[in-house]
């Protein structure tokens, strides 16, 4: 390297570092703004959700309004989940972890997602009858399961097929696997799916935050995600969580641990 080349490299490096600093500051400001908006938006959704639940509590199953009220409630819950994702990206704090039964969260979330699935899509739960323990905040687990299920639904592209959710607990790790018979992914897309704001959906079809949220939560607890996918042959997401300490405080658990199709 010549002396002139050596002198020229320093300004280039400084320019690069300065640009990275400005970008980091810009992203931090955007994160704080997003968190503030998400917080206020979530307050509005809480009122919507509460009103929908009140309506559902005053009408019977045969009432023609019930379907509309359930749709409002589902939309409010999904909006609240998105708001939580934005807050999580902006905040540095890690939510308090609890010892949870993954089967319990899968059942509750699958029951909610079932309402927004095409009737031609079969949702099958194959849960470990011995339970499946993870150490996470319940809202984090709900976000993981919800985002993976909705991603699998979107991969079906409106055609008949199936989504299978399975859990398995072993001494070394607790496994959550979600398999769909959807469109599958190319290698290029598979490499980018955990990037924030990356999406293959139309402008109004997705934010690109769902799978990046899943990746961030799993990484926080030292877990791993493996993906198998081939165009036209569906996808498999397999998450592995480290063992949960026995002395970890327990959260809400399930009364029943049986496998159940939906």
C-alpha positions, 0 to 999 in steps of 0.5 A, a space after each residue: 500500500 502506498 503512503 497516499 493510499 494509507 492517508 486516503 483510507 482514514 477519511 473513508 473509514 471515518 465517513 463510514 463510521 459517521 454514517 453508521 452513527 447517524 443511521 443508529 441515531 435515526 433508528 433510535 429516534 424512529 423506535 421511540 416514536 413507534 413505541 409512543 404511537 404503539 402505546 397510544 394505539 393499544 389504548 384505543 384497541 383496548 376499548 374496542 376489544 372490551 366493547 366487542 367482548 361486552 357485545 359477545 357476552 350479551 348475545 347468543 350463538 345464533 345471533 347474526 351480529 355474533 360473527 361481526 363482533 367476533 371479527 372486530 375482537 379478532 382484529 383488535 387482538 391482532 392490532 394489539 399484537 402488532 403494537 406489542 411488537 413495535 414496543 418490543 423493538 423500541 425497548 431494551 428491557 426484557 419482559 419477566 420470564 415465567 415457567 410456562 406450558 407451551 401446549 397451553 399457549 399453542 391451544 389458546 392461540 390456535 383457537 383464536 387463529 382458527 377463526 381467520 383461517 380458510 375453511 379449506 385449511 386443516 389445523 392439526 395440533 400434535 402436542 407432547 402429552 407430557 407437557 412442553 416447558 419454556 421460560 418466557 413471558 407469556 405474551 412473548 410465547 403468544 407472539 411467537 405462535 401467532 406470527 408463525 401461524 399467520 405466516 403459515 396461513 399466508 403461505 397457503 395462498 388461499 388454496 386447500 392444505 394443512 398446518 401442523 403444530 407439534 411440541 416435544 420436550 426433551 432434557 436438552 431442549 423443548 421443541 416447537 415445530 410448525 409445518 405448512 403445505 404452502 408455497 414454500 420459499 426460495 433460498 434467497 427469501 429464506 436467508 432474509 425472512 428474519 430481517 426487520 421490515 422484509 416482506 414478500 407480501 403486497 404493500 398492504 399485506 404485511 409489515 415485515 415485523 412478524 418473523 423478525 420478532 420471533 427471531 429476536 425473542 428466541 435469540 433472547 433466551 438462547 434458542 435456535 430456529 431451523 427452517 426447511 423449505 422448498 418452492 411448491 413443497 411447503 415449509 417447516 419452522 423448528 424452534 428449540 428452547 433451552 431447558 427451563 430451571 425447576 426453580 423458575 416461577 410458574 405462570 398459567 399452565 394448562 389443565 389438559 395436556 392431550 393432543 387435539 386436532 382442530 
